[in-house]
């Protein structure tokens, strides 16, 4: 991985760090890792784009947990169990061509309806087969 030059002092390099941060969603408190970068030259702390993306994903994963939704890892496991790639899964379940990429990476939360549909298809194989046939795709 290429070292990133500090945009503040322009002589030091940024190193990724994290701290545990207390968060709250729907009245439930929890702790997530909050990422930031520290310059080895001037010591300034900042959140770059990568840090911000990791922080967003950690918060969305926490929200999924609080709301009882499947985690990104669980969605990925189901999709692989069904032997579908992300694009095929989106055709079967809806949500757009990159929906499963976003669900699995915890970039977005799937709707309650999508979560229920995924669970139903996992629980009842005939539901999955019917969804595949309704998609009009050959798998």
DSSP file (Angstrom, degrees, kcal/mol; ACC not computed):
  #  RESIDUE AA STRUCTURE BP1 BP2  ACC     N-H-->O    O-->H-N    N-H-->O    O-->H-N    TCO  KAPPA ALPHA  PHI   PSI    X-CA   Y-CA   Z-CA
    1    1 A X              0   0    0      0, 0.0     2,-0.2     0, 0.0     0, 0.0   0.000 360.0 360.0 360.0 132.7    0.0    0.0    0.0
    2    2 A X        -     0   0    0      1,-0.1     2,-0.2     0, 0.0     0, 0.0  -0.479 360.0-116.2 -72.9 135.1    1.4    3.4   -1.0
    3    3 A X        -     0   0    0     -2,-0.2     2,-0.5     1,-0.1    -1,-0.1  -0.471  26.4-133.0 -70.1 141.1    2.1    5.8    1.9
    4    4 A X  E     -A   14   0A   0     10,-0.5    10,-2.8    -2,-0.2     2,-0.2  -0.860  14.9-129.2-101.5 127.0    0.0    8.9    1.8
    5    5 A X  E     -A   13   0A   0     -2,-0.5     2,-0.3     8,-0.2     8,-0.2  -0.479  31.4-104.4 -71.0 138.9    1.7   12.3    2.3
    6    6 A X     >  -     0   0    0      6,-2.9     4,-1.6    -2,-0.2     6,-0.1  -0.491  22.3-152.7 -65.8 124.3    0.2   14.5    4.9
    7    7 A X  T  4 S+     0   0    0     -2,-0.3    -1,-0.2     2,-0.2    -2,-0.0   0.627  90.7  54.9 -74.5 -11.2   -1.7   17.3    3.2
    8    8 A X  T  4 S+     0   0    0     36,-0.1    -1,-0.1     1,-0.0    -2,-0.0   0.949 126.9  12.0 -84.7 -58.4   -1.1   19.6    6.2
    9    9 A X  T  4 S-     0   0    0      3,-0.0    -2,-0.2    35,-0.0    -1,-0.0   0.668  84.5-147.2 -95.5 -18.0    2.7   19.6    6.6
   10   10 A X  S  < S+     0   0    0     -4,-1.6    -3,-0.1     1,-0.1    -5,-0.1   0.688  83.2  73.0  57.7  22.0    3.5   17.9    3.3
   11   11 A X  S    S+     0   0    0     -5,-0.1     2,-0.1     2,-0.0    -1,-0.1   0.555  83.1  64.6-131.0 -26.6    6.5   16.2    4.8
   12   12 A X  S    S-     0   0    0     -6,-0.1    -6,-2.9     1,-0.0     2,-0.3  -0.441  74.9-122.4 -94.2 172.1    5.2   13.5    7.0
   13   13 A X  E     -A    5   0A   0     -8,-0.2    27,-2.5    -2,-0.1     2,-0.3  -0.889  22.0-116.5-117.2 148.6    3.2   10.4    6.1
   14   14 A X  E     -AB   4  39A   0    -10,-2.8   -10,-0.5    -2,-0.3     2,-0.4  -0.607  24.8-167.5 -86.3 140.4   -0.2    9.3    7.4
   15   15 A X  E     - B   0  38A   0     23,-2.0    23,-2.5    -2,-0.3     2,-0.2  -0.993  25.0-115.7-127.7 134.6   -0.7    6.1    9.4
   16   16 A X  E     + B   0  37A   0     -2,-0.4     2,-0.3    21,-0.2    21,-0.2  -0.471  40.2 166.5 -74.1 136.6   -4.1    4.6   10.1
   17   17 A X  E     - B   0  36A   0     19,-3.1    19,-2.3    -2,-0.2     2,-0.3  -0.868  14.3-159.5-135.9 168.4   -5.3    4.5   13.7
   18   18 A X  E     - B   0  35A   0     -2,-0.3     2,-0.3    17,-0.2    17,-0.2  -0.990   5.3-164.2-148.7 159.0   -8.5    3.8   15.4
   19   19 A X  E     - B   0  34A   0     15,-1.9    15,-3.0    -2,-0.3     2,-0.4  -0.969  33.8-104.4-136.1 154.3  -10.3    4.4   18.7
   20   20 A X  E     - B   0  33A   0     -2,-0.3     2,-0.4    13,-0.2    13,-0.2  -0.676  40.3-167.2 -81.0 130.1  -13.3    2.8   20.2
   21   21 A X  E     - B   0  32A   0     11,-3.0    11,-2.4    -2,-0.4     2,-0.4  -0.960  19.2-128.1-123.3 134.1  -16.3    5.2   20.0
   22   22 A X  E     + B   0  31A   0     -2,-0.4     2,-0.3     9,-0.2     9,-0.2  -0.670  34.5 178.3 -80.2 132.0  -19.6    4.9   21.8
   23   23 A X  E     - B   0  30A   0      7,-2.9     7,-2.5    -2,-0.4     2,-0.4  -0.846  15.1-150.6-128.9 165.3  -22.6    5.2   19.4
   24   24 A X  E     + B   0  29A   0     -2,-0.3     2,-0.3     5,-0.2     5,-0.2  -1.000  13.4 174.6-141.5 138.9  -26.3    5.0   19.7
   25   25 A X  E >  S- B   0  28A   0      3,-2.4     3,-2.1    -2,-0.4    -2,-0.0  -0.965  76.5 -11.6-144.2 126.8  -29.1    3.9   17.4
   26   26 A X  T 3  S-     0   0    0     -2,-0.3     3,-0.1     1,-0.3    -1,-0.0   0.853 129.5 -53.6  51.5  40.3  -32.8    3.7   18.3
   27   27 A X  T 3  S+     0   0    0      1,-0.2     2,-0.5     0, 0.0    -1,-0.3   0.430 113.0 119.2  80.0  -0.9  -31.9    4.0   22.0
   28   28 A X  E <   -B   25   0A   0     -3,-2.1    -3,-2.4     2,-0.0     2,-0.3  -0.858  51.0-151.3-100.9 128.0  -29.3    1.2   21.9
   29   29 A X  E     +B   24   0A   0     -2,-0.5     2,-0.3    -5,-0.2    -5,-0.2  -0.716  25.1 152.5 -98.1 149.6  -25.7    2.0   22.7
   30   30 A X  E     -B   23   0A   0     -7,-2.5    -7,-2.9    -2,-0.3     2,-0.4  -0.917  37.4-108.1-157.6-178.4  -22.7    0.2   21.4
   31   31 A X  E     +B   22   0A   0     -2,-0.3     2,-0.3    -9,-0.2    -9,-0.2  -0.983  30.0 177.0-126.8 133.5  -19.1    0.6   20.5
   32   32 A X  E     -B   21   0A   0    -11,-2.4   -11,-3.0    -2,-0.4     2,-0.5  -0.897  37.2-101.3-127.4 160.7  -17.5    0.7   17.1
   33   33 A X  E     -B   20   0A   0     -2,-0.3     2,-0.6   -13,-0.2   -13,-0.2  -0.708  33.2-158.0 -79.1 130.0  -14.0    1.3   15.8
   34   34 A X  E     -B   19   0A   0    -15,-3.0   -15,-1.9    -2,-0.5     2,-0.2  -0.953  11.8-150.5-113.3 116.0  -13.6    4.8   14.6
   35   35 A X  E     +B   18   0A   0     -2,-0.6     2,-0.3    16,-0.4   -17,-0.2  -0.576  25.3 153.2 -92.4 147.7  -10.7    5.2   12.1
   36   36 A X  E     -B   17   0A   0    -19,-2.3   -19,-3.1    -2,-0.2     2,-0.4  -0.944  35.3-114.9-156.5 171.4   -8.5    8.2   11.5
   37   37 A X  E     -BC  16  46A   0      9,-3.8     9,-2.5    -2,-0.3     2,-0.4  -0.914  18.0-156.9-118.7 145.6   -5.0    8.9   10.2
   38   38 A X  E     -BC  15  45A   0    -23,-2.5   -23,-2.0    -2,-0.4     2,-0.4  -0.972  18.0-128.6-122.3 134.3   -2.1   10.5   12.1
   39   39 A X  E  >  -B   14   0A   0      5,-2.2     4,-1.0    -2,-0.4   -25,-0.2  -0.666   6.0-151.4 -81.3 130.9    0.8   12.2   10.5
   40   40 A X  T  4 S+     0   0    0    -27,-2.5    -1,-0.1    -2,-0.4   -26,-0.1   0.542  94.1  46.9 -78.6  -4.9    4.2   10.9   11.7
   41   41 A X  T  4 S+     0   0    0    -28,-0.2    -1,-0.1     3,-0.1   -27,-0.0   0.882 129.3  11.6 -96.9 -61.7    5.7   14.4   11.0
   42   42 A X  T  4 S-     0   0    0      2,-0.1    -2,-0.1     0, 0.0    -4,-0.0   0.576  91.0-127.7 -99.1 -10.9    3.4   17.0   12.4
   43   43 A X     <  +     0   0    0     -4,-1.0    -3,-0.1     1,-0.2     2,-0.0   0.504  52.7 152.9  80.6   2.9    1.2   14.7   14.5
   44   44 A X        -     0   0    0     -6,-0.1    -5,-2.2     1,-0.1     2,-0.4  -0.341  36.5-139.1 -68.6 149.7   -2.1   16.1   13.1
   45   45 A X  E     +C   38   0A   0     -7,-0.2     2,-0.3   -31,-0.1    -7,-0.2  -0.897  31.4 156.3-110.0 139.2   -5.1   13.8   13.1
   46   46 A X  E     -C   37   0A   0     -9,-2.5    -9,-3.8    -2,-0.4     2,-0.6  -0.987  39.3-123.4-156.4 157.1   -7.5   13.6   10.2
   47   47 A X        -     0   0    0     -2,-0.3   -11,-0.1   -11,-0.2     2,-0.1  -0.935  29.5-164.7-107.5 117.0  -10.0   11.3    8.5
   48   48 A X     >  -     0   0    0     -2,-0.6     4,-2.6     1,-0.1     5,-0.2  -0.272  42.0 -86.8 -88.3-176.9   -9.2   10.6    4.9
   49   49 A X  H  > S+     0   0    0      1,-0.2     4,-2.2     2,-0.2     5,-0.2   0.877 128.8  50.7 -61.2 -39.5  -11.7    9.1    2.4
   50   50 A X  H  > S+     0   0    0      2,-0.2     4,-2.3     1,-0.2    -1,-0.2   0.920 111.2  48.3 -64.7 -43.6  -10.7    5.5    3.4
   51   51 A X  H  > S+     0   0    0      1,-0.2     4,-2.5     2,-0.2   -16,-0.4   0.930 111.3  50.1 -60.6 -46.1  -11.2    6.3    7.1
   52   52 A X  H  X S+     0   0    0     -4,-2.6     4,-2.3     1,-0.2    -1,-0.2   0.888 110.4  50.1 -61.5 -40.4  -14.6    7.9    6.4
   53   53 A X  H  X S+     0   0    0     -4,-2.2     4,-2.3     2,-0.2    -1,-0.2   0.917 111.6  48.0 -64.9 -44.1  -15.7    4.8    4.4
   54   54 A X  H  X S+     0   0    0     -4,-2.3     4,-2.3     2,-0.2    -2,-0.2   0.901 112.2  49.9 -62.6 -40.9  -14.6    2.4    7.2
   55   55 A X  H  X S+     0   0    0     -4,-2.5     4,-2.0     2,-0.2    -2,-0.2   0.899 110.5  49.4 -66.0 -40.9  -16.4    4.6    9.8
   56   56 A X  H  X S+     0   0    0     -4,-2.3     4,-2.5     1,-0.2    -2,-0.2   0.929 111.5  49.1 -63.0 -45.0  -19.6    4.7    7.7
   57   57 A X  H  X S+     0   0    0     -4,-2.3     4,-2.5     1,-0.2    -2,-0.2   0.886 109.4  52.0 -63.4 -39.7  -19.6    0.9    7.2
   58   58 A X  H  X S+     0   0    0     -4,-2.3     4,-1.9     2,-0.2    -1,-0.2   0.901 111.4  47.3 -63.8 -40.0  -19.0    0.3   11.0
   59   59 A X  H  X S+     0   0    0     -4,-2.0     4,-2.5     2,-0.2    -2,-0.2   0.905 112.1  49.0 -69.6 -41.1  -22.0    2.5   11.8
   60   60 A X  H  X S+     0   0    0     -4,-2.5     4,-2.6    46,-0.3    -2,-0.2   0.906 110.0  51.9 -64.9 -40.3  -24.2    0.8    9.2
   61   61 A X  H  X S+     0   0    0     -4,-2.5     4,-2.0     2,-0.2    -1,-0.2   0.902 110.3  49.2 -61.4 -40.3  -23.2   -2.6   10.5
   62   62 A X  H  X S+     0   0    0     -4,-1.9     4,-2.5     2,-0.2    -2,-0.2   0.920 110.3  50.1 -64.2 -43.8  -24.1   -1.5   14.1
   63   63 A X  H  X S+     0   0    0     -4,-2.5     4,-2.5     1,-0.2    -2,-0.2   0.904 109.0  52.0 -62.0 -41.1  -27.5   -0.2   12.9
   64   64 A X  H  X>S+     0   0    0     -4,-2.6     5,-2.6     1,-0.2     4,-0.6   0.917 110.2  49.5 -59.4 -43.2  -28.2   -3.5   11.1
   65   65 A X  H ><5S+     0   0    0     -4,-2.0     3,-0.9     1,-0.2    -2,-0.2   0.931 111.4  47.9 -61.9 -46.8  -27.4   -5.3   14.3
   66   66 A X  H 3<5S+     0   0    0     -4,-2.5    -1,-0.2     1,-0.2    -2,-0.2   0.897 114.6  45.9 -61.6 -41.4  -29.7   -3.1   16.4
   67   67 A X  H 3<5S-     0   0    0     -4,-2.5    -1,-0.2    -5,-0.2    -2,-0.2   0.465 113.4-116.8 -84.2  -1.7  -32.6   -3.5   13.9
   68   68 A X  T <<5 +     0   0    0     -3,-0.9    -3,-0.2    -4,-0.6     2,-0.2   0.738  63.3 148.1  75.0  22.4  -32.1   -7.2   13.6
   69   69 A X      < -     0   0    0     -5,-2.6    -1,-0.2    -6,-0.2    43,-0.1  -0.508  57.4 -89.0 -86.3 157.9  -31.2   -7.2    9.9
   70   70 A X        -     0   0    0     -2,-0.2    40,-0.2     1,-0.1    -1,-0.1  -0.378  46.3-120.7 -60.2 140.7  -28.8   -9.6    8.3
   71   71 A X     >  -     0   0    0      1,-0.1     4,-2.3    -3,-0.1     5,-0.2  -0.330  25.3-104.8 -76.2 167.3  -25.2   -8.5    8.4
   72   72 A X  H  > S+     0   0    0      1,-0.2     4,-2.3     2,-0.2     5,-0.2   0.900 123.8  51.7 -58.1 -41.1  -23.2   -7.9    5.3
   73   73 A X  H  > S+     0   0    0      1,-0.2     4,-2.2     2,-0.2    -1,-0.2   0.870 109.1  50.2 -64.9 -37.0  -21.3  -11.1    5.9
   74   74 A X  H  > S+     0   0    0      2,-0.2     4,-2.2     1,-0.2    -2,-0.2   0.893 109.8  49.8 -68.8 -39.8  -24.6  -13.0    6.4
   75   75 A X  H  X S+     0   0    0     -4,-2.3     4,-2.5     2,-0.2    -2,-0.2   0.931 111.9  49.0 -62.6 -45.3  -26.0  -11.7    3.1
   76   76 A X  H  X S+     0   0    0     -4,-2.3     4,-2.5     1,-0.2     5,-0.2   0.913 109.6  52.1 -59.9 -44.1  -22.7  -12.7    1.3
   77   77 A X  H  X S+     0   0    0     -4,-2.2     4,-2.2     1,-0.2    -1,-0.2   0.911 110.9  47.2 -60.7 -43.9  -22.9  -16.2    2.8
   78   78 A X  H  X S+     0   0    0     -4,-2.2     4,-2.1     2,-0.2    -1,-0.2   0.937 111.3  50.8 -63.2 -46.4  -26.5  -16.7    1.6
   79   79 A X  H  <>S+     0   0    0     -4,-2.5     5,-2.0     1,-0.2     4,-0.2   0.916 112.8  45.6 -59.1 -43.8  -25.7  -15.4   -1.9
   80   80 A X  H ><5S+     0   0    0     -4,-2.5     3,-1.3     1,-0.2    -1,-0.2   0.873 108.4  56.9 -67.8 -36.5  -22.7  -17.8   -2.2
   81   81 A X  H 3<5S+     0   0    0     -4,-2.2    -1,-0.2     1,-0.3    -2,-0.2   0.877 108.2  47.7 -59.8 -37.2  -24.8  -20.6   -0.8
   82   82 A X  T 3<5S-     0   0    0     -4,-2.1    -1,-0.3    -5,-0.1    -2,-0.2   0.462 113.3-124.7 -82.4  -1.3  -27.3  -20.0   -3.6
   83   83 A X  T < 5 +     0   0    0     -3,-1.3     2,-0.4     1,-0.2    -3,-0.2   0.901  63.3 138.3  57.0  46.3  -24.3  -20.0   -6.1
   84   84 A X      < -     0   0    0     -5,-2.0    -1,-0.2     4,-0.0     2,-0.1  -0.918  49.7-134.5-116.5 144.1  -25.2  -16.5   -7.4
   85   85 A X     >  -     0   0    0     -2,-0.4     4,-2.5    -3,-0.1     5,-0.2  -0.430  40.3 -96.1 -83.9 175.3  -22.9  -13.7   -8.2
   86   86 A X  H  > S+     0   0    0      1,-0.2     4,-1.9     2,-0.2    14,-0.4   0.883 124.4  49.8 -63.1 -39.2  -23.9  -10.2   -7.0
   87   87 A X  H  > S+     0   0    0      2,-0.2     4,-1.7     1,-0.2    -1,-0.2   0.911 111.7  48.3 -66.4 -41.9  -25.5   -9.2  -10.3
   88   88 A X  H  > S+     0   0    0      1,-0.2     4,-2.2     2,-0.2    -2,-0.2   0.911 109.6  52.7 -64.1 -42.1  -27.5  -12.4  -10.5
   89   89 A X  H  X S+     0   0    0     -4,-2.5     4,-2.8     1,-0.2     5,-0.4   0.889 107.4  52.4 -61.0 -38.7  -28.7  -12.0   -6.9
   90   90 A X  H  X S+     0   0    0     -4,-1.9     4,-2.2     1,-0.2     6,-0.4   0.871 108.8  50.3 -65.5 -36.1  -29.9   -8.4   -7.7
   91   91 A X  H  < S+     0   0    0     -4,-1.7    -2,-0.2     2,-0.2    -1,-0.2   0.893 114.8  43.9 -67.3 -38.7  -31.9   -9.8  -10.6
   92   92 A X  H  < S+     0   0    0     -4,-2.2    -2,-0.2     1,-0.1    -1,-0.2   0.922 129.8  23.1 -72.0 -44.9  -33.5  -12.5   -8.4
   93   93 A X  H  < S-     0   0    0     -4,-2.8    -3,-0.2     1,-0.3    -2,-0.2   0.623 101.0-132.4-101.1 -15.4  -34.3  -10.2   -5.4
   94   94 A X     <  +     0   0    0     -4,-2.2    -1,-0.3    -5,-0.4    -2,-0.1  -0.365  60.0 123.1  88.9-176.1  -34.4   -6.7   -6.9
   95   95 A X  S    S-     0   0    0     -2,-0.1     3,-0.2    -4,-0.1    -4,-0.1   0.368  81.5 -74.4 102.4  -5.0  -32.6   -3.7   -5.6
   96   96 A X    >   -     0   0    0     -6,-0.4     3,-1.4     1,-0.1     4,-0.4  -0.117  58.4 -67.1  99.4 162.0  -30.5   -2.7   -8.6
   97   97 A X  T 3  S+     0   0    0      1,-0.3    -7,-0.2     2,-0.1    -1,-0.1   0.724 131.7  32.7 -64.0 -25.6  -27.4   -4.0  -10.2
   98   98 A X  T 3> S+     0   0    0     -3,-0.2     4,-1.9     1,-0.1    -1,-0.3   0.227  85.1 109.3-114.2  14.1  -25.0   -3.2   -7.4
   99   99 A X  H <> S+     0   0    0     -3,-1.4     4,-2.7     1,-0.2     5,-0.2   0.916  79.4  47.7 -56.9 -47.3  -27.4   -3.7   -4.4
  100  100 A X  H  > S+     0   0    0     -4,-0.4     4,-2.7   -14,-0.4    -1,-0.2   0.851 107.2  56.1 -69.6 -32.5  -25.7   -6.9   -3.1
  101  101 A X  H  > S+     0   0    0      1,-0.2     4,-1.6     2,-0.2    -1,-0.2   0.926 112.6  43.4 -59.3 -43.4  -22.3   -5.3   -3.3
  102  102 A X  H  <>S+     0   0    0     -4,-1.9     5,-2.5     2,-0.2     6,-1.3   0.882 114.0  49.3 -72.4 -39.3  -23.5   -2.5   -1.1
  103  103 A X  H ><5S+     0   0    0     -4,-2.7     3,-1.1     1,-0.2    -2,-0.2   0.942 113.5  47.1 -62.1 -46.6  -25.4   -4.8    1.3
  104  104 A X  H 3<5S+     0   0    0     -4,-2.7    -2,-0.2     1,-0.3    -1,-0.2   0.807 113.5  46.6 -69.0 -31.3  -22.4   -7.1    1.7
  105  105 A X  T 3<5S-     0   0    0     -4,-1.6    -1,-0.3    -5,-0.2    -2,-0.2   0.434 110.9-119.6 -88.2   0.1  -20.0   -4.3    2.3
  106  106 A X  T < 5S+     0   0    0     -3,-1.1   -46,-0.3    -4,-0.4   -45,-0.2   0.830  75.3 131.8  60.0  33.5  -22.3   -2.6    4.8
  107  107 A X  S   <S+     0   0    0     -5,-2.5     2,-0.3     1,-0.2    -4,-0.2   0.791  76.6  11.2 -80.1 -30.3  -22.4    0.4    2.5
  108  108 A X  S    S-     0   0    0     -6,-1.3     2,-0.5    -9,-0.1    -1,-0.2  -0.963  79.4-114.5-141.4 159.0  -26.2    0.5    2.8
  109  109 A X        -     0   0    0     -2,-0.3     2,-0.1    -3,-0.1    -6,-0.1  -0.812  30.4-127.1 -92.9 132.5  -28.9   -1.2    4.9
  110  110 A X        -     0   0    0     -2,-0.5   -15,-0.0   -40,-0.2   -41,-0.0  -0.461  35.5 -99.9 -71.2 153.1  -31.2   -3.5    3.0
  111  111 A X     >  -     0   0    0     -2,-0.1     4,-2.5     1,-0.1     5,-0.2  -0.236  28.1-110.4 -67.8 162.4  -34.9   -2.7    3.6
  112  112 A X  H  > S+     0   0    0      1,-0.2     4,-2.5     2,-0.2     5,-0.2   0.903 121.3  53.2 -58.2 -40.9  -36.9   -4.7    6.1
  113  113 A X  H  > S+     0   0    0      2,-0.2     4,-2.3     1,-0.2    -1,-0.2   0.915 109.3  47.0 -63.4 -43.7  -38.8   -6.2    3.2
  114  114 A X  H  > S+     0   0    0      2,-0.2     4,-2.6     1,-0.2    -1,-0.2   0.914 111.6  51.9 -63.6 -42.3  -35.6   -7.3    1.4
  115  115 A X  H  X S+     0   0    0     -4,-2.5     4,-2.2     1,-0.2    -2,-0.2   0.917 110.7  47.4 -60.9 -44.1  -34.2   -8.8    4.7
  116  116 A X  H  X S+     0   0    0     -4,-2.5     4,-2.6     2,-0.2    -1,-0.2   0.895 111.2  51.5 -64.2 -40.1  -37.4  -10.8    5.1
  117  117 A X  H  X S+     0   0    0     -4,-2.3     4,-2.5     2,-0.2    -2,-0.2   0.911 110.0  48.9 -64.5 -42.6  -37.3  -12.0    1.5
  118  118 A X  H  X S+     0   0    0     -4,-2.6     4,-1.8     2,-0.2    -2,-0.2   0.918 113.4  46.9 -61.9 -44.1  -33.7  -13.1    1.9
  119  119 A X  H  X S+     0   0    0     -4,-2.2     4,-2.1     2,-0.2    -2,-0.2   0.901 112.3  50.2 -65.2 -40.9  -34.5  -15.0    5.1
  120  120 A X  H  X S+     0   0    0     -4,-2.6     4,-2.7     1,-0.2     7,-0.2   0.920 110.4  49.1 -64.1 -44.5  -37.6  -16.6    3.6
  121  121 A X  H  < S+     0   0    0     -4,-2.5     7,-0.4     1,-0.2    -1,-0.2   0.846 112.6  49.0 -64.2 -33.5  -35.6  -17.8    0.5
  122  122 A X  H  < S+     0   0    0     -4,-1.8    -1,-0.2    -5,-0.2    -2,-0.2   0.860 115.4  43.9 -71.9 -35.4  -33.0  -19.2    2.9
  123  123 A X  H  < S+     0   0    0     -4,-2.1     2,-0.5     1,-0.2    -2,-0.2   0.840 120.3  37.9 -78.3 -35.4  -35.6  -21.0    5.0
  124  124 A X    >X  -     0   0    0     -4,-2.7     3,-1.6    -5,-0.2     4,-1.1  -0.891  65.3-163.7-125.1 100.5  -37.7  -22.4    2.1
  125  125 A X  H 3> S+     0   0    0     -2,-0.5     4,-2.2     1,-0.3     5,-0.2   0.801  89.3  62.9 -53.9 -32.5  -35.8  -23.6   -0.9
  126  126 A X  H 3> S+     0   0    0      1,-0.2     4,-2.2     2,-0.2    -1,-0.3   0.837  98.8  55.9 -63.9 -31.0  -38.9  -23.6   -3.1
  127  127 A X  H <> S+     0   0    0     -3,-1.6     4,-2.5    -7,-0.2    -1,-0.2   0.924 107.1  49.1 -64.4 -44.0  -39.2  -19.8   -2.6
  128  128 A X  H  X S+     0   0    0     -4,-1.1     4,-2.3    -7,-0.4    -2,-0.2   0.925 110.9  49.4 -62.0 -44.3  -35.7  -19.4   -3.9
  129  129 A X  H  X S+     0   0    0     -4,-2.2     4,-2.1     1,-0.2    -1,-0.2   0.895 111.5  49.4 -62.6 -39.7  -36.5  -21.5   -7.0
  130  130 A X  H  X S+     0   0    0     -4,-2.2     4,-2.4     2,-0.2    -1,-0.2   0.906 109.5  51.0 -66.9 -41.3  -39.6  -19.5   -7.6
  131  131 A X  H  X S+     0   0    0     -4,-2.5     4,-1.3     1,-0.2    -2,-0.2   0.901 109.4  51.6 -62.3 -40.5  -37.8  -16.2   -7.3
  132  132 A X  H  X>S+     0   0    0     -4,-2.3     5,-0.8     1,-0.2     4,-0.5   0.925 111.1  47.0 -61.1 -44.1  -35.2  -17.5   -9.8
  133  133 A X  H ><5S+     0   0    0     -4,-2.1     3,-1.0     1,-0.2    -2,-0.2   0.881 109.7  53.2 -68.3 -36.0  -37.9  -18.4  -12.3
  134  134 A X  H 3<5S+     0   0    0     -4,-2.4    -1,-0.2     1,-0.2    -2,-0.2   0.773  98.6  65.3 -66.9 -25.2  -39.7  -15.1  -11.9
  135  135 A X  H 3<5S-     0   0    0     -4,-1.3    -1,-0.2    -3,-0.3    -2,-0.2   0.712 101.1-134.2 -72.1 -18.3  -36.4  -13.3  -12.7
  136  136 A X  T <<5 +     0   0    0     -3,-1.0     2,-0.3    -4,-0.5    -3,-0.1   0.595  64.2 123.0  76.4   9.9  -36.5  -14.7  -16.2
  137  137 A X      < -     0   0    0     -5,-0.8     2,-0.5   -49,-0.1    -1,-0.3  -0.770  62.2-128.0-104.4 149.2  -32.8  -15.6  -16.0
  138  138 A X              0   0    0     -2,-0.3    -5,-0.0     1,-0.1    -6,-0.0  -0.850 360.0 360.0 -94.0 127.9  -31.3  -19.1  -16.5
  139  139 A X              0   0    0     -2,-0.5    -1,-0.1   -55,-0.0   -51,-0.0   0.355 360.0 360.0-119.4 360.0  -29.1  -20.0  -13.6
